[in-house]
Amino acid sequence: VLKSPTVWRLSDGSFYGWEGVHEKAGSCEGTCTHVWSYAYALCFLFPDLERSIRENEFKYDIYENGTMRFRLKLPVSRPKPESGLPCVDGQMATVIKCYRDWKLTGDTEWLRANWDTICNILEYAWSDKNIYEWDADRDGVLEGRQHHTLDVELFGPTSYLQGFYFLALKSASEMAEYLGETDKAKEYYGLFLRGKKWVEKNLFNGAYYEHKVVPCAKIAEGLGGEPNWKDPAYQLAAGCLVDQLVGDYAARHVGLGAVADERNAMKTLDTILAKNASANVGPRYNCGRDYAFPDEPSLKMAWYPDGRMPRKPFPYYGENMTGFEYVVAAHLAQLGRRAEAEKVVRDIRSRYDGRKRNPFDEAECGHHYARALAAWSVLGAWGEK
């Protein structure tokens, strides 16, 4: 991916990436914050290039109220719109990446110079200027309208987006403590603990974490989207999401321990391996993107228990995408389950074996897709337990 047309450098030498590339044009512009948060390669191989992404995000994509656009628009010289749509996962992942990059480089002066911006990005979650009301009651639980990498709006808490929020809070707490901001450190960590306690009690159903759908009580001007706000479409709901433990995986990968109960995480991984396996998903609708044929082993995006699929589930539930599968593999390896981790990776490679598909081109929304760089985290995870 890093040698493909997916990525290039701007005239000042900074890094820029599409999500992927189509046959004649790039796919989804702007070094997208949520997709590139899965890409654990650049930060270890070329940390200066990774740092340049933060510099451009801070310079061009942050608004005074803490909103963060999730796509860098080119040319950067053109005027910034009055507002931009934020993504929960991308915005929280930016805080996490600041922590990770600081730990990798040891550049505390950079951290200190950008600390106010980092706090602004994080605290937007509960800011009274946040028209999406992510954590308006400041209890560590996301309940408002949440845009994210699956390209729809979720309403109410999921372990998936909570994981990014928890790790952002934990990362910011660590950075605040180091910088002597003890009050902020306690505030952020307290929010993390309260939210985690609620999630484990209210979302874990004994086998995996469910999505508690909480419809919006009001529609802020200009939000648009699903007209039936009392029963919103495209929700995860009772689905067993392949990526529901991404926050726990990322927390372990950046050296901050767990953000999920380990016993519950183990049970959830068991369920994902058993239920999200391609043979168990059954008849499905997708957007015309079959990344694996029916007889090929894969982990599908979501599995629904009988009778519990929403009237309109999120559109990608029947698809499979390698970046998310690598997260499962790395998480298994982190927890010492190497044989299962290896099987997930071997299943991916069996599909991209050079005969069936290009072995250097794991596709998602475009060829040479950036999320596939999550594969590099499997290497790191092999030695983490």
C-alpha positions, 0 to 999 in steps of 0.5 A: 500500500505504501508503494502504491498510488494510494499514497503520495507526498504533498509539495511540502513533503508531508504525507497524503493518502487516499483510502484506496485507488480505483482503476482511473482515480483515487477512492475517498480522499483526504487521509481519512482519520478513521480508515488510517487509524487502522494503518499500523505501518507508517508510524513505525516505519516512517514516523516523520511522515506519520507526524506530518499527518497530525500537522496537517490535521491540526492546521487545516481540519480543526475548528475552534469548537473542537469539531474535526473534519475527517478528510483533508481537502486538496488543495489545502490552500482553498478556504475551509468550509464553515463547518465539517462533519466529525467522525467519532472513531476518527476524532478519538483515534487522533487523540490516540495517535498523538499519544502513540506518536509521542511515545514512539518519538519521545518528543515532549515539546511537540506534545506540549505545543499541541496539548490544547488542541488535543484537549479540544478534540477530546473534550468536543465529545461532551462540549455544549457546542457538539450538536451531535451530543456524543456524551452530552451528560458526561458519563463516559457513554456515547449516546448521540448521533455518531458518524463512523467508518461504516458510513452510517450514523449510529445512535446509542452506545456500542463497544465498537465506538466506546472502545475508541472513546475509552482509549482516547480518554486513557491516552489523554489521561496519561499525557495530562499526567506527564505534563503535570495537568493532574486535574485533567488526568483525573477527569479523563480517567474517571470518565473512562472508568465510569463508561467502562463499568456501564458498558460491561454491565449493559452491553455485554450479553454473555457472548458478545457486546450488543448495540443499545439503540437510543434514538435522538430526542431532537434533530439539530438544524442541518443534521439531515439523514434518516427521517425516522428518528424514533426508529433509525435505520442502518443500526448495528443493534443485536449484531455481533460486529467483527470490530467490536473490540477494536479499542481493546486491541488498540489499547494493548498495541499502544501499551496502555493495557486493556479497555475491556474486561478480559474474560468478556473479550475472550468470550466475544472473540470466541463468538466472532470466530464461530458466528462471523465465519462466512459459512454461518452468515447465511443469505445476505444483501450487500452493496455489490462488493463480494470480497470473498466467494461463498466457499472461501473462509472469511470473517463477515462484518456482522452476524445476527441471531435469528429474528433479531436483525433490524429492518434495515441493518447497516449496509456492510453487514454481509461483507468482509474486509481484511483490515477488520480481520487483521484486528481480530487476528492481532487481538487473538495474538495479544491474548496468547491465542496464536493458533487462532490468530494464524488461522485468520491471517492464513484465511486472508492470504488464501484468498489473496494467494496470487491465483485468485487475487493480487497478493499485493492488493487487498481491496475494500473501497478501492485497490491497495486499501489503507486499512489493510495496513492493520496487518502490521499490527499482527507482527507487533502483537506476536510479542505482546503477551 
